[in-house]
């Protein structure tokens, strides 16, 4: 079930999809960021595997780098911005009761998707 989807900020590749979890590799281009968002039906664990960035969670900012592990509970607003000069890549592990892209509630978006 591996497939890659392009986005205005970069891309994601689905690595695994089961009833109990979904795993993606997400690539964010330099200077870009997916929307500031939250989910009702899933929580996520992210592992940064390349690059540097800024993690915004519930309006609190912190810098992140290779090796950092980020916990995103259900309904927690979250965003990762690439602040480096190379792609920022992280592995996202979703767990919960539903993993569809329509469980994204966008709070802020640079690409007009609200």
Number of C-alpha atoms within 10 A of each C-alpha: 8 9 10 14 10 10 12 12 19 18 16 20 17 17 16 14 15 9 10 11 17 19 20 20 20 21 22 25 19 19 15 19 24 21 23 21 19 23 22 15 16 21 21 20 16 21 18 21 17 17 21 23 25 17 20 16 19 15 11 9 13 10 13 19 19 15 13 14 15 16 15 19 16 15 15 16 20 23 19 23 23 24 20 16 11 14 20 27 25 26 22 22 20 21 20 15 13 18 21 10 8 8 14 16 16 16 13 14 13 13 12 7 9 10
